Amino acid sequence: MIHLAAVDEKTTTHASMESVVGYILLGGVLLSVALIVGGLAWHWVTTGQLWFEYPVGGMDLARFIFSDLQQLAVDPIRPRYLVNLGIAVLILTPYVRIMASVLYFAFVARNWKYALFTALVLGALTYSLFGR
């Protein structure tokens, strides 16, 4: 009986982690879509166009977000900022998912091997998104 209870607890914890990951991914995608659609609709209503023309090549994610924050401090909010924020949320959604996995493997499952491997993936992703 005790063995079955331990298995049920482990299964419940694993299922709850899958739920957390699912909600992170679903919430990130829905928020991103709402921001992008809102920004595009606002831009379409004010200009009659559904596209933006501005370069983003050669930027890492931190520079992409920081440049908009700098402009937002000076200028009023514009549709482009909503679209850019939606893109940033979409890019950061899997990042947050991996962070949650590291925390789960380290503190809930106490599986140090998986925590280490997932932390290495998080480090590589952090460098690719924010490093230069």
JODAMO-V619590 format. One record per pair of residues at least 12 apart in sequence whose ideal C-beta (glycine too) atoms are under 6 Angstrom apart, sorted by the first residue. I is the first residue (numbers start at 1). J is the second residue. D is the distance in Angstrom with one decimal. If there is no record, write none. Layout:
# JODAMO-V619590
((I & J & D) (I & J & D))
This chain:
# JODAMO-V619590
((17 & 104 & 5.0) (20 & 100 & 6.0) (21 & 97 & 5.6) (24 & 96 & 5.6) (24 & 97 & 5.0) (28 & 89 & 5.9) (28 & 93 & 2.9) (31 & 89 & 5.3) (32 & 86 & 4.6) (32 & 89 & 4.4) (32 & 90 & 3.9) (35 & 82 & 5.1) (35 & 85 & 5.2) (35 & 86 & 3.2) (36 & 83 & 5.4) (36 & 86 & 3.6) (38 & 82 & 5.3) (39 & 79 & 4.4) (39 & 82 & 3.1) (39 & 83 & 3.7) (42 & 79 & 4.1) (43 & 79 & 3.8) (52 & 80 & 5.6) (60 & 132 & 5.2) (61 & 91 & 5.9) (61 & 129 & 4.4) (62 & 130 & 4.6) (65 & 88 & 5.3) (68 & 81 & 5.5) (68 & 84 & 5.1) (95 & 125 & 5.9) (98 & 121 & 6.0) (98 & 122 & 4.9) (101 & 118 & 5.0) (102 & 115 & 6.0) (102 & 118 & 4.8) (102 & 119 & 5.2) (102 & 122 & 5.7) (105 & 118 & 5.7))
